[in-house]
Amino acid sequence: MRPRYEGILRVDHEADHPAARADHTAGGAENRTPLRLAVTQPPCVPLDVAKNARAHAAAVRAACARVVVFPELSLTGYELDAPVVSVDDPRLAPLVEACAETNALALVGAPVAGDHIAMLAVTGGGAAVTYRKMWLGDAEARRFRPGDAPVVLDVDGWRVGLAICKDTGAAEHAERTAALGIDVYVAGVLESAPDATVIDRRAHRIATAHRVWVAVASFAGSTGGGYTEAAGQSGVWTPDGEVYARAGTDPGESVSVSLTQPDRGGGRRG
């Protein structure tokens, strides 16, 4: 599988934009094609990349969205000793095929060489490592290294900032990502059910501080690392910090929204 991004997205790194960007939405946001975005919490079999990739493919087809966001380490489960996943791993083929059929960009979680906890960008042309988690938990830091810089994707003119779990709790991460110019801040996370409110608090803070949409894909069910009951409740928050759409707590649930006029909070559910 050869990664191919032509006509799909552009990747911007902090090093490309050392100074804060001007407001990129001025004068044109209302004329932009709405962004159909989904956050999903597929069932996960620990360490079974092939089965999980098939579940991801089914979620992409069901979402009918341009961008589909998955939880942290969604391809392996939260297994900190999981082998790294290569971008040319043949087990990803069903997911690549689903993205080709639906013209989707899937943002999926996996451990990658380096060692990093990462987000893969999967399109119909293949997979690529697009973002590496910058803020690691204590147990994670015993194996993994932090990423170097925030990343923003340009998808059909929409600026999509990327985050993974603990990143969302670091105000510096959102500030540095927003400084690149973003419309949407998306994150793949894992929280235990008793800590579900953490997701709400962080999403509200980021949305209101930077006046952007926030979309969070949250693990549901059980996974590794002692998470016998994950929070689920993947959701989307408006730039005013209000919950716009939210899934329940069961594996397999997702929500899809159409985002319009991101600088004024317009959008459509469903």
ABEGO torsion letter per residue (X at the ends): XBBBABGABBBBBAAABABBBBBAABGAAAABBBBBBBBBBBBBBBGBAAAAAAAAAAAAAAAGBABBBBBBGAAAEBBAABBBBBAABAAAAAAAAAAAAAGBBBBBBBBBBOBBBBBBBBBAAEBBBABBBABBBAAAAAABBBBABBBBBBBGGBBBBBBBEAAAABAAAAAAAAAAEBABBBBBBBBBAAAAAAAAAAAAAAAAAAGBBBBBBBBBEBBBGGBABBAEGBBBBBAAGBBABBBBABBGBBBBBBBBGAAAGBEBBX
